[in-house]
Amino acid sequence: MNEDFSFPPFSLKRLLSTCFGPGEGEGDRICILIDFPDPQASMKDLAFLDDGSVTVQRYAHDVFHQGLAGGVLGELNYRENGFYAFRETGGSNLDMEDDAWDSNGTHVSLERDVYPQFDLILAITNYSATAPLTANAKAHGFRGATLHGLNEVILASGLSVDYRQVSENTEKLRVAMTHADRFELDFSHAEETFSLTIECGQQEAQKSHGLCPRGKPDVANLPAGEVYFVPRSAEGSFPFQYADGTIACLQVVEGRIREGRLLAGDVSLVEAHNRKLREDPATGILGELGFGTQVLPFSGRDIQDEKILGTCHVATGRSDHLGGDITPDLFKKTQNASHDDVLYAPQKTPDIGMPEVRMRRNGDCEIVLHDYQPAEFLLNALKS
């Protein structure tokens, strides 16, 4: 597959107008949410702008907040440009605290002063807020997007594409894979091979495609470009890479990870993971299977890298924001009620091979991925 990493310069106006459209009437209200360990101190007099270690929130301020204030707000017919920070959750898709602070350091309530007051909310954060923001969008009627982990590569590529084309291509791949009975994922590490079967039960495939039109409360994930399923069950095993590079084999029975076995690295990480699986079994439930649909450069951030065509990811934990039934109340500990993507990509998991991913549907078998590349089946779907 030829990779063309040529993108037009980033345009905030193009991104927002394509994904959300302009404001209506007297103009809609837009705001940006960011996160900090100590949001009150960081927001007072915008103290975080003097901290060179803060990058994601700096992009949120300089590119998005200031970009809106510099003329884009009026051009898109939005009439207010809010800027708030809440306390970082410490985990992917964990529910946020209600307390927040504005750019003057004044305390506000997300539930009272933000969610019901704004038409478009962008969460540009360290930790993904997709699940809680989606739940609040449905409750309060706003639209929004999550752009966690934003960096320069993402700005110059994943946020600079034409999302009308992304939506069209993602729909082609969604149609190609919808109503699958199951997917079979083959893995390799060193001399061992592994296989994980994920049952989909002929469900309608879903897509993350970046377009969030008016009239339906919803939250987009940007960059977008993904076809995904909520597993009905799963069986088998798969290699899992921890943050330090340690690799374990995780055994899956009836849709849930039961136990890990060390393959390489630090055994204490695997032992700690096993304790967590025993103490809070919901943490091991497989909540998503996803396939990337875009040709993009590797960014080092899963929010973009899981959208790359040829990659595959599974996720553990909550799935309510995807239409699944794994909700935060099923976890024994609040801090465990996360949704954690496990991405397989050659740049992120170089010691884990993915020789083949197959789709079974109505008695037929189609190869969809081969050695981290889209197979002919997907390439033909894109040409249709």
Buried (B, 14 or more C-beta within 10 A) or exposed (E): EEEEEEBEEBBBBBBBBBBBBBBEEEBBBBBBBBBBEBBBBBBBEBBBEEEEEBBBBBBBBEBBBBBBEEEBBEBBBBBBBBBBBBBBBEBBBBBBEBBBBBBEBEEBEBBEBBBEBBBBBBBBBBBBBBBBBBBBBBEBEBBBBBBBBBBEBBBBBBBBBEBEEBBEBBBBBBBBBBEBBBBBBBBBBEEEEBBBBBBBEEBEBBBBBBBBEEEEBBBBBBBBBBBBBBBBBBBBBBBBBBEEEBBBBBBBBEBBBBBBEBBBBBEEBBEEBBEBBEEBBBBBBBBBBBBBBBBBBBBEBBBBBBBBBBBBBBBBBBBBBBEBEBBBEBBEEEEBBBBBBBBBBBBBBEEBBBEBBBBBBEEEEBBBBBEBBBBEBBEEBBEE
